[in-house]
Amino acid sequence: MLQNNPELKSKIDQLWNKFWSGGISNPLTAIEQITYLLFMKRLDELDQKKQGDAEWTNEKYTSKFEGTWIPPEYRPKLRDGDTQEESDKKLAGGKMYEIEKSTLRWSEFKHMQAEEMLQHVQTKVFPFLRDMNGAESNFSHHMKNAVFIIPKPALLVEAVKTIDEIFDIMETDSKEKGQAFQDIQGDVYEMLLSEIATAGKNGQFRTPRHIIKLMSDLVQPQLGHRIADPACGSGGFLLGAYQYIVTQLALKAGAKSLKQDEDGFVRTSVSAGLTEKSQAILNQSLYGYDIDSTMVRLGLMNLMMHGIDEPTIDYKDTLSKSFTEESEYDIVMANPPFTGSIDKGDINENLQLTTTKTELLFVENIYRLLKKGGTACVIVPQGVLFGSGKAFKGLRKTLMERCDLKAVITMPSGVFKPYAGVSTAILLFTKVWGPKDKVTKPATENVWFYEMVADGYSLDDKRNKQESYGDLQGIITKYHARNSETDTDRKQKCFTVPRSEIKTEGYNLSFSRYKVDVLEEVKYDKPADILKSLIKSEVGETRDKDLTKVKSGIVRELLELRGMIG
């Protein structure tokens, strides 16, 4: 986290301040422009690394910066009826605008003079970026309306210089502290939101990375699973699932160099050890949707920077009538918007809850998106666990009867600081019965509850890293070893509760409803002994008969009080 790296935080502050003073003050516009630059830098670095790896292993690799490129507007439009002469003429005309791709590398243009650099990036590098995967690709489709709006040469030069410095810091962290570049885009986005204190107005909070890792370890996605996030933002959950799968494949292949990170997790984004088939499967396994076109572009670039060549992230409102997918995914991981409501007339008719509250509709929709046997891990505000309204109870009944509700993990309110102090919980459930199936037997037998007290960071606005991992690793270990017959001590921080009892309680899923508080007997000194101690602190060791000679008002009053109680 940026808060735990003052040098990196300072560089991000500098970058933000430069954009602000340069006339780009809208936070999402700023993060989008910064991300384009990060993407250009990362694209060059990854390409050079892949070239080096290919030379070392004698494998074939075609650089993205090899050959020439013609901007789309100058490409010849050949027709079936063209003569050879006409075709040759058009092709020759297009070649006049050919650009050597090698000049589009970050490592090349960063050495240019300010005016030349701005002109080069605006008219060549950025158009190449938008067109990089071909006109028909999902990436190019969503980049179609993207614009590069850095207005001043000096701002671009300073931004390029600062981003190079950020990469240097990340490289140092990767060697010394187990950090990696993989989270820099999310950190920048997080920093911008915290700087302007507007996060949460539309229910958008970036989920802390260690919470995403925790949820990935609980769900354990596998190669071949179709994995979705219906409110994906910058793609953090999809990236978390991808990294979990890549890490497990690396461990199975015998990787020895992987170490625990600062939160106790083992992760890698390096997919070099994947077979071509495995990489192809992974590229077709991740699906994200968001209603913010800027976030769609950020999510696409985030995943592409981690080795997913053609991510499937689209601009869609997954609660609306236009989104008709159902029973499509093996895994859904999400932190959907907590606040606000949707236009009642645009809610998908297949959603049966009579409410406009997005936190309820998203959970029901996630249930519908799952295949039978598919598992979801979702963050919800704790009000969902005990709300008394009809829609609240209806959702919880669905989770208990049509799904196997495996776990409810409550989290402390500080997890989402500095953005919000809302108390949240993780719901983990597997779909057993479809919406139209007749439930012959409720799917849930027991629910495992866990009260997370600490997540390894301070729970104030600073969110400083603590020495311990908090409850993170304990949750994973105890969840996978849970036993409904032995996990019955409700004086502990985790226990199971049978469905029948939860039903009796109106499907209330609040941890406190079932927790048994332990009352500790506190022994106090006798009043006379307390008074004796106070008198001694005033006058020292003095015999009772000599106390009457003491003129101190405090002692005199203490003596009077002692006389009253005997």
VMD Tcl script that draws the C-alpha trace (Angstrom):
set ca {
  {0.00 0.00 0.00}
  {1.20 3.51 -0.78}
  {0.79 4.56 2.84}
  {3.59 2.17 3.76}
  {6.07 3.46 1.20}
  {6.65 7.18 1.86}
  {8.95 7.56 -1.15}
  {6.44 6.06 -3.55}
  {3.59 8.03 -1.97}
  {5.60 11.20 -2.42}
  {6.11 10.47 -6.12}
  {2.40 9.83 -6.64}
  {1.68 13.11 -4.82}
  {4.07 14.87 -7.17}
  {2.44 13.32 -10.22}
  {-1.04 14.31 -9.04}
  {0.07 17.86 -8.24}
  {1.66 18.23 -11.67}
  {-1.55 17.18 -13.38}
  {-3.59 19.48 -11.14}
  {-1.38 22.50 -11.83}
  {-1.28 21.50 -15.51}
  {-5.03 21.95 -15.79}
  {-6.26 18.33 -15.37}
  {-8.14 18.42 -12.07}
  {-10.89 15.83 -12.60}
  {-9.70 12.72 -10.72}
  {-10.88 10.07 -13.18}
  {-9.54 12.09 -16.11}
  {-6.21 12.38 -14.34}
  {-6.01 8.67 -13.47}
  {-6.96 7.79 -17.04}
  {-4.20 9.95 -18.53}
  {-1.68 8.68 -15.99}
  {-2.70 5.10 -16.75}
  {-2.12 5.62 -20.47}
  {1.44 6.65 -19.65}
  {1.90 3.74 -17.24}
  {0.60 1.44 -19.95}
  {3.07 2.80 -22.52}
  {5.92 2.34 -20.06}
  {4.85 -1.15 -18.98}
  {4.19 -2.26 -22.57}
  {7.77 -1.42 -23.52}
  {9.23 -3.13 -20.44}
  {7.18 -6.31 -20.87}
  {8.00 -6.48 -24.56}
  {11.73 -6.17 -23.93}
  {11.53 -8.79 -21.18}
  {9.67 -11.23 -23.45}
  {12.27 -10.64 -26.16}
  {15.04 -11.41 -23.70}
  {13.27 -14.53 -22.41}
  {12.70 -15.75 -25.97}
  {16.37 -15.33 -26.83}
  {17.36 -17.21 -23.69}
  {14.99 -20.11 -24.32}
  {15.29 -20.07 -28.13}
  {11.54 -19.60 -28.41}
  {9.90 -17.50 -31.08}
  {8.49 -14.14 -30.05}
  {7.29 -11.32 -32.28}
  {7.72 -7.93 -30.68}
  {4.79 -5.53 -30.63}
  {7.29 -2.90 -31.78}
  {8.65 -4.85 -34.74}
  {8.02 -3.62 -38.29}
  {5.96 -0.64 -39.38}
  {2.50 0.73 -38.62}
  {0.13 2.87 -40.63}
  {-2.45 4.96 -38.73}
  {-6.02 3.79 -39.54}
  {-6.97 7.04 -41.27}
  {-4.18 6.59 -43.82}
  {-4.69 2.92 -44.56}
  {-5.68 2.24 -48.18}
  {-9.29 1.19 -48.68}
  {-9.01 -1.52 -51.30}
  {-12.13 -2.71 -53.11}
  {-12.84 -5.91 -55.00}
  {-13.26 -3.94 -58.25}
  {-9.92 -2.15 -58.03}
  {-7.46 -2.75 -60.84}
  {-3.91 -3.79 -59.98}
  {-2.77 -0.27 -60.84}
  {-5.36 1.28 -58.53}
  {-4.46 -1.10 -55.72}
  {-0.74 -0.40 -56.11}
  {-1.40 3.33 -56.09}
  {-3.48 3.15 -52.92}
  {-0.92 0.94 -51.17}
  {1.87 3.30 -52.17}
  {-0.14 6.21 -50.79}
  {-0.56 4.44 -47.44}
  {3.15 3.61 -47.22}
  {3.89 7.33 -47.23}
  {2.55 7.40 -43.67}
  {4.32 4.29 -42.39}
  {5.85 4.64 -38.94}
  {8.64 2.50 -37.57}
  {7.12 0.81 -34.52}
  {10.46 0.91 -32.70}
  {10.10 4.71 -32.43}
  {6.88 4.23 -30.46}
  {8.62 2.65 -27.50}
  {8.69 4.53 -24.21}
  {12.45 4.03 -24.03}
  {12.77 5.86 -27.37}
  {10.43 8.82 -27.09}
  {11.32 9.68 -23.48}
  {14.62 11.14 -24.74}
  {12.91 13.60 -27.11}
  {12.69 17.33 -26.55}
  {9.47 18.53 -24.92}
  {7.61 19.85 -27.99}
  {8.69 16.92 -30.15}
  {7.72 14.40 -27.45}
  {4.20 15.81 -27.02}
  {3.62 15.85 -30.79}
  {4.99 12.31 -31.14}
  {2.90 10.85 -28.32}
  {-0.30 12.65 -29.37}
  {-0.14 11.81 -33.08}
  {1.71 8.49 -33.15}
  {2.17 6.65 -29.85}
  {-1.35 7.08 -28.48}
  {-3.11 6.25 -31.79}
  {-0.90 3.13 -32.00}
  {-1.92 2.24 -28.45}
  {-5.62 2.46 -29.35}
  {-5.14 0.37 -32.49}
  {-2.63 -2.08 -31.04}
  {-4.84 -5.18 -30.90}
  {-6.53 -4.60 -34.25}
  {-9.67 -2.71 -35.21}
  {-12.00 -5.58 -34.27}
  {-10.60 -6.23 -30.78}
  {-12.49 -5.51 -27.58}
  {-9.64 -3.27 -26.42}
  {-9.71 -1.14 -29.58}
  {-13.50 -0.93 -29.37}
  {-13.39 0.60 -25.89}
  {-10.38 2.77 -26.72}
  {-12.15 4.25 -29.73}
  {-13.38 7.29 -27.82}
  {-10.32 7.59 -25.59}
  {-8.41 10.85 -25.92}
  {-4.95 11.93 -24.90}
  {-5.44 15.36 -23.40}
  {-2.16 16.24 -21.73}
  {-2.00 19.85 -23.00}
  {1.51 21.05 -22.21}
  {4.89 19.70 -23.33}
  {6.40 20.47 -19.92}
  {3.68 18.46 -18.14}
  {4.32 15.41 -20.32}
  {8.09 15.62 -19.77}
  {7.64 15.88 -16.00}
  {5.08 13.05 -15.96}
  {7.37 10.76 -17.97}
  {10.28 11.53 -15.66}
  {8.19 10.88 -12.52}
  {6.78 7.61 -13.86}
  {10.31 6.40 -14.60}
  {11.19 7.20 -10.98}
  {8.07 5.34 -9.77}
  {9.15 2.27 -11.74}
  {12.61 2.48 -10.20}
  {11.07 2.47 -6.72}
  {8.86 -0.48 -7.58}
  {11.87 -2.37 -8.89}
  {13.68 -1.73 -5.61}
  {10.64 -2.89 -3.64}
  {10.41 -6.07 -5.67}
  {13.96 -6.92 -4.72}
  {14.04 -5.75 -1.12}
  {10.46 -5.93 0.20}
  {8.64 -8.43 -1.97}
  {6.65 -5.68 -3.66}
  {5.94 -5.66 -7.39}
  {4.73 -3.36 -10.13}
  {1.51 -5.37 -10.41}
  {-0.39 -3.07 -8.04}
  {0.91 0.33 -9.09}
  {-2.12 1.23 -11.22}
  {-4.50 0.41 -8.39}
  {-2.30 2.36 -5.98}
  {-2.36 5.43 -8.20}
  {-6.13 5.21 -8.52}
  {-6.45 4.75 -4.75}
  {-4.20 7.71 -4.09}
  {-6.14 10.01 -6.39}
  {-9.43 9.07 -4.75}
  {-8.09 9.61 -1.25}
  {-6.50 12.94 -2.24}
  {-9.76 14.51 -3.33}
  {-11.94 12.69 -0.76}
  {-14.74 11.97 -3.24}
  {-14.57 8.18 -3.14}
  {-17.82 6.62 -2.13}
  {-20.18 9.23 -3.59}
  {-21.15 6.70 -6.22}
  {-20.43 3.66 -4.07}
  {-17.02 3.06 -5.67}
  {-14.28 1.84 -3.33}
  {-11.15 0.12 -4.44}
  {-11.01 -3.19 -2.57}
  {-7.72 -3.54 -0.64}
  {-5.41 -6.06 -2.34}
  {-5.03 -8.22 0.76}
  {-8.81 -8.63 0.98}
  {-8.91 -9.70 -2.69}
  {-6.15 -12.22 -1.99}
  {-8.05 -13.51 1.03}
  {-11.19 -14.02 -1.05}
  {-9.22 -15.74 -3.81}
  {-7.76 -18.18 -1.27}
  {-11.25 -18.89 0.05}
  {-12.73 -19.58 -3.41}
  {-9.62 -21.20 -4.95}
  {-10.38 -20.60 -8.66}
  {-8.95 -23.19 -11.04}
  {-7.70 -23.14 -14.63}
  {-10.72 -23.53 -16.90}
  {-13.18 -21.80 -14.59}
  {-15.20 -18.97 -16.10}
  {-14.71 -16.11 -13.66}
  {-16.72 -12.88 -13.56}
  {-17.07 -9.58 -11.73}
  {-20.31 -7.73 -12.60}
  {-19.02 -4.42 -11.19}
  {-15.33 -4.77 -11.94}
  {-13.95 -1.22 -11.72}
  {-10.24 -1.41 -12.52}
  {-10.33 -5.23 -12.57}
  {-8.85 -5.99 -9.15}
  {-10.83 -9.19 -8.52}
  {-10.19 -10.55 -12.00}
  {-6.50 -9.87 -11.55}
  {-6.63 -11.50 -8.10}
  {-8.17 -14.66 -9.56}
  {-5.65 -14.66 -12.42}
  {-2.70 -14.33 -10.04}
  {-4.02 -17.11 -7.79}
  {-4.34 -19.49 -10.74}
  {-0.93 -18.58 -12.18}
  {0.66 -19.02 -8.74}
  {-0.89 -22.46 -8.22}
  {0.27 -23.58 -11.66}
  {3.78 -22.28 -10.91}
  {3.86 -24.16 -7.59}
  {2.68 -27.36 -9.26}
  {5.42 -26.94 -11.84}
  {7.99 -26.87 -9.04}
  {8.66 -23.13 -8.62}
  {10.94 -22.66 -5.62}
  {11.59 -18.92 -5.55}
  {8.10 -17.72 -4.61}
  {7.94 -16.08 -1.19}
  {5.21 -14.78 1.08}
  {4.32 -11.15 0.62}
  {3.76 -8.63 3.40}
  {0.28 -10.07 4.06}
  {1.38 -13.70 4.19}
  {0.20 -14.65 0.68}
  {2.23 -16.30 -2.06}
  {1.51 -14.68 -5.41}
  {3.05 -14.16 -8.84}
  {1.84 -12.59 -12.08}
  {4.64 -14.17 -14.09}
  {3.01 -16.44 -16.64}
  {6.23 -17.45 -18.40}
  {5.89 -21.00 -17.09}
  {2.43 -21.45 -18.59}
  {1.97 -23.62 -21.63}
  {0.50 -21.98 -24.69}
  {-2.71 -23.92 -24.09}
  {-2.94 -22.81 -20.45}
  {-2.36 -19.19 -21.42}
  {-5.09 -19.40 -24.06}
  {-7.53 -20.87 -21.51}
  {-6.71 -18.14 -19.00}
  {-7.19 -15.39 -21.59}
  {-10.72 -16.67 -22.18}
  {-11.62 -17.17 -18.51}
  {-12.01 -13.65 -17.12}
  {-15.09 -11.47 -17.65}
  {-15.70 -8.03 -16.19}
  {-18.47 -5.46 -16.59}
  {-18.80 -1.86 -15.45}
  {-21.07 1.11 -16.16}
  {-18.20 3.62 -16.24}
  {-16.42 3.69 -19.61}
  {-13.28 5.10 -18.02}
  {-13.12 2.22 -15.55}
  {-13.62 -0.24 -18.42}
  {-10.53 1.15 -20.14}
  {-8.54 1.12 -16.89}
  {-9.57 -2.49 -16.25}
  {-8.56 -3.54 -19.76}
  {-5.14 -1.94 -19.46}
  {-4.65 -3.29 -15.93}
  {-5.15 -6.89 -17.07}
  {-3.16 -6.42 -20.27}
  {-0.21 -5.13 -18.24}
  {-0.28 -8.43 -16.36}
  {-0.02 -10.69 -19.39}
  {-3.66 -11.10 -20.45}
  {-3.50 -10.09 -24.09}
  {-7.20 -9.67 -24.84}
  {-9.28 -9.29 -21.65}
  {-13.06 -9.49 -21.84}
  {-14.17 -6.36 -20.01}
  {-17.22 -4.56 -21.34}
  {-19.35 -1.51 -20.73}
  {-22.58 -2.97 -19.36}
  {-25.10 -2.33 -16.62}
  {-25.48 -5.83 -15.25}
  {-28.67 -4.95 -13.35}
  {-30.49 -3.58 -16.37}
  {-32.91 -5.21 -18.78}
  {-30.25 -5.24 -21.47}
  {-28.07 -7.70 -19.53}
  {-29.55 -11.15 -20.01}
  {-26.76 -13.53 -19.00}
  {-27.68 -16.29 -16.55}
  {-25.99 -19.46 -15.25}
  {-22.76 -18.61 -17.09}
  {-19.95 -18.57 -14.53}
  {-18.12 -20.97 -12.23}
  {-16.79 -18.19 -9.99}
  {-18.04 -14.68 -9.24}
  {-15.94 -12.38 -7.06}
  {-17.17 -8.86 -6.48}
  {-17.43 -5.78 -4.31}
  {-20.52 -4.21 -5.88}
  {-21.67 -0.63 -5.16}
  {-23.01 -0.19 -1.63}
  {-25.00 2.97 -2.10}
  {-27.68 4.32 -4.31}
  {-30.53 2.73 -6.19}
  {-31.42 1.92 -9.76}
  {-34.33 3.18 -11.85}
  {-37.15 0.77 -11.09}
  {-38.23 0.69 -14.73}
  {-34.81 -0.47 -15.91}
  {-34.31 -3.36 -13.47}
  {-33.92 -6.73 -15.18}
  {-37.26 -8.54 -15.06}
  {-35.51 -11.75 -14.01}
  {-34.56 -10.20 -10.68}
  {-37.33 -11.08 -8.26}
  {-36.56 -8.88 -5.25}
  {-38.95 -5.95 -5.01}
  {-36.35 -3.31 -4.25}
  {-34.20 -0.68 -5.95}
  {-31.30 -1.07 -3.48}
  {-28.23 -1.99 -5.50}
  {-26.52 -3.90 -2.66}
  {-29.40 -6.39 -2.67}
  {-29.96 -6.55 -6.41}
  {-26.28 -7.22 -7.12}
  {-26.17 -10.20 -4.76}
  {-29.33 -11.67 -6.31}
  {-27.90 -11.05 -9.78}
  {-24.64 -12.77 -8.81}
  {-26.66 -15.78 -7.69}
  {-28.34 -15.84 -11.12}
  {-25.01 -15.48 -12.95}
  {-23.57 -18.58 -11.29}
  {-23.79 -22.00 -12.89}
  {-25.22 -24.69 -10.64}
  {-22.28 -25.69 -8.49}
  {-20.65 -22.30 -9.06}
  {-19.34 -20.29 -6.11}
  {-19.48 -16.58 -5.29}
  {-17.46 -14.53 -2.84}
  {-19.02 -11.10 -2.38}
  {-18.48 -8.10 -0.13}
  {-21.68 -6.54 1.25}
  {-22.46 -3.86 3.83}
  {-23.32 -5.53 7.13}
  {-26.86 -4.16 6.92}
  {-27.55 -6.88 4.35}
  {-26.99 -9.45 7.10}
  {-29.76 -8.26 9.40}
  {-31.97 -5.75 7.55}
  {-35.61 -6.27 8.50}
  {-37.21 -5.28 5.19}
  {-38.94 -7.84 3.00}
  {-36.25 -7.67 0.29}
  {-33.46 -8.16 2.85}
  {-35.12 -11.24 4.31}
  {-35.99 -12.55 0.85}
  {-32.37 -12.34 -0.28}
  {-31.09 -14.11 2.83}
  {-33.71 -16.84 2.40}
  {-32.54 -17.36 -1.20}
  {-28.93 -17.64 -0.03}
  {-29.90 -20.16 2.65}
  {-32.34 -22.33 0.70}
  {-31.29 -22.12 -2.96}
  {-27.58 -21.85 -2.19}
  {-25.18 -23.50 0.20}
  {-24.22 -20.44 2.23}
  {-20.81 -21.59 3.37}
  {-19.48 -18.61 5.29}
  {-20.24 -15.16 6.66}
  {-17.08 -13.24 7.56}
  {-17.62 -9.87 9.20}
  {-14.91 -7.25 8.75}
  {-14.05 -4.22 10.92}
  {-15.27 -0.82 9.77}
  {-11.75 0.47 9.12}
  {-11.04 -1.89 6.20}
  {-12.22 0.68 3.63}
  {-10.69 3.74 5.23}
  {-9.76 6.42 4.35}
  {-12.72 6.33 1.95}
  {-15.47 5.15 4.29}
  {-16.04 3.67 7.71}
  {-18.82 1.34 6.61}
  {-18.87 -2.08 8.28}
  {-18.77 -4.87 5.72}
  {-18.91 -8.64 5.46}
  {-17.88 -11.35 3.01}
  {-20.54 -13.80 1.85}
  {-19.35 -17.10 0.41}
  {-21.99 -19.28 -1.23}
  {-22.44 -22.01 -3.84}
  {-25.49 -22.16 -6.11}
  {-27.45 -25.41 -5.77}
  {-30.98 -24.62 -6.98}
  {-31.83 -22.37 -9.92}
  {-34.38 -19.50 -9.62}
  {-37.11 -21.61 -11.25}
  {-36.28 -24.92 -9.56}
  {-38.56 -26.36 -6.90}
  {-36.51 -26.59 -3.71}
  {-37.05 -30.10 -2.37}
  {-34.46 -29.64 0.35}
  {-32.82 -26.39 1.54}
  {-29.22 -26.32 0.30}
  {-27.60 -24.90 3.44}
  {-27.04 -27.17 6.43}
  {-24.71 -25.01 8.50}
  {-23.19 -21.55 8.16}
  {-19.64 -20.85 9.30}
  {-19.23 -17.45 10.96}
  {-15.97 -15.61 11.55}
  {-15.41 -12.21 13.13}
  {-12.37 -10.54 11.60}
  {-10.96 -8.20 14.23}
  {-7.78 -7.14 12.42}
  {-6.62 -7.29 8.80}
  {-2.94 -6.57 9.35}
  {-3.28 -2.78 9.02}
  {-4.25 -0.04 11.43}
  {-7.96 0.66 11.23}
  {-7.62 4.44 11.13}
  {-7.33 6.66 8.05}
  {-3.58 6.05 7.80}
  {-3.94 2.25 7.43}
  {-0.34 1.63 8.45}
  {1.00 -1.93 8.08}
  {1.15 -3.84 11.35}
  {3.70 -6.49 12.26}
  {1.20 -9.35 12.16}
  {-1.06 -10.56 9.35}
  {-4.08 -9.98 11.55}
  {-6.80 -12.60 11.01}
  {-6.13 -13.14 7.29}
  {-4.20 -16.40 7.36}
  {-6.23 -17.73 10.27}
  {-9.46 -17.23 8.33}
  {-8.14 -19.25 5.38}
  {-6.81 -22.08 7.52}
  {-9.89 -22.35 9.71}
  {-12.35 -22.02 6.83}
  {-10.84 -24.90 4.87}
  {-10.66 -27.00 8.06}
  {-14.13 -26.07 9.33}
  {-16.24 -28.81 10.90}
  {-19.88 -28.31 11.82}
  {-19.64 -30.96 14.57}
  {-16.65 -29.48 16.38}
  {-16.85 -25.73 15.58}
  {-19.64 -25.17 18.08}
  {-18.03 -22.99 20.76}
  {-19.72 -19.62 20.26}
  {-17.40 -17.91 22.70}
  {-14.70 -18.08 19.98}
  {-14.26 -15.78 16.98}
  {-15.47 -18.53 14.60}
  {-18.19 -21.16 14.86}
  {-20.95 -22.85 12.85}
  {-24.67 -22.31 13.25}
  {-27.29 -24.76 11.91}
  {-29.75 -23.57 9.27}
  {-32.74 -24.38 11.47}
  {-31.61 -21.90 14.12}
  {-30.91 -19.18 11.56}
  {-34.36 -19.73 10.04}
  {-35.92 -19.34 13.47}
  {-34.10 -16.02 13.80}
  {-35.69 -14.73 10.58}
  {-32.62 -15.65 8.53}
  {-30.58 -13.14 10.49}
  {-26.90 -13.54 9.54}
  {-25.43 -11.10 12.03}
  {-22.42 -12.53 13.87}
  {-23.49 -10.87 17.12}
  {-26.87 -12.62 17.05}
  {-25.18 -15.99 17.65}
  {-22.02 -14.99 19.50}
  {-21.96 -15.83 23.22}
  {-20.27 -13.04 25.13}
  {-17.89 -14.05 27.90}
  {-18.39 -11.94 31.03}
  {-15.22 -11.65 33.07}
  {-15.50 -11.06 36.79}
  {-13.58 -7.98 37.78}
  {-12.41 -7.78 41.39}
  {-11.98 -4.37 42.98}
  {-10.22 -3.39 46.21}
  {-12.37 -2.61 49.22}
  {-13.21 1.10 49.57}
  {-11.27 1.30 52.87}
  {-8.16 -0.08 51.20}
  {-8.52 2.37 48.31}
  {-8.79 5.29 50.72}
  {-5.80 4.04 52.70}
  {-3.76 3.94 49.49}
  {-4.84 7.47 48.53}
  {-3.95 8.84 51.96}
  {-0.57 7.14 51.80}
  {0.14 8.70 48.43}
  {-0.46 12.14 49.99}
  {1.43 11.88 53.28}
  {3.51 8.75 53.09}
  {3.80 6.21 55.90}
  {2.00 7.87 58.85}
  {0.33 6.36 61.88}
  {-3.41 6.93 62.17}
  {-3.09 8.97 65.41}
  {-0.76 11.39 63.64}
  {-3.08 11.95 60.69}
  {-5.21 14.41 62.66}
  {-2.24 16.80 62.72}
  {-2.14 16.90 58.89}
  {-3.45 20.24 57.62}
  {-3.92 19.17 53.97}
  {-7.50 19.69 52.86}
  {-7.36 16.62 50.61}
  {-6.23 14.34 53.44}
  {-8.81 15.81 55.81}
  {-11.57 15.09 53.28}
  {-10.26 11.55 52.70}
  {-10.31 10.98 56.47}
  {-13.88 12.21 56.66}
  {-14.84 9.88 53.82}
  {-13.13 6.96 55.57}
  {-15.04 7.76 58.71}
  {-18.32 7.70 56.79}
  {-17.76 4.21 55.33}
  {-16.28 2.82 58.55}
}
mol new
graphics top color blue
foreach p $ca { graphics top sphere $p radius 0.5 }
foreach p [lrange $ca 0 end-1] q [lrange $ca 1 end] { graphics top cylinder $p $q radius 0.2 }
display resetview
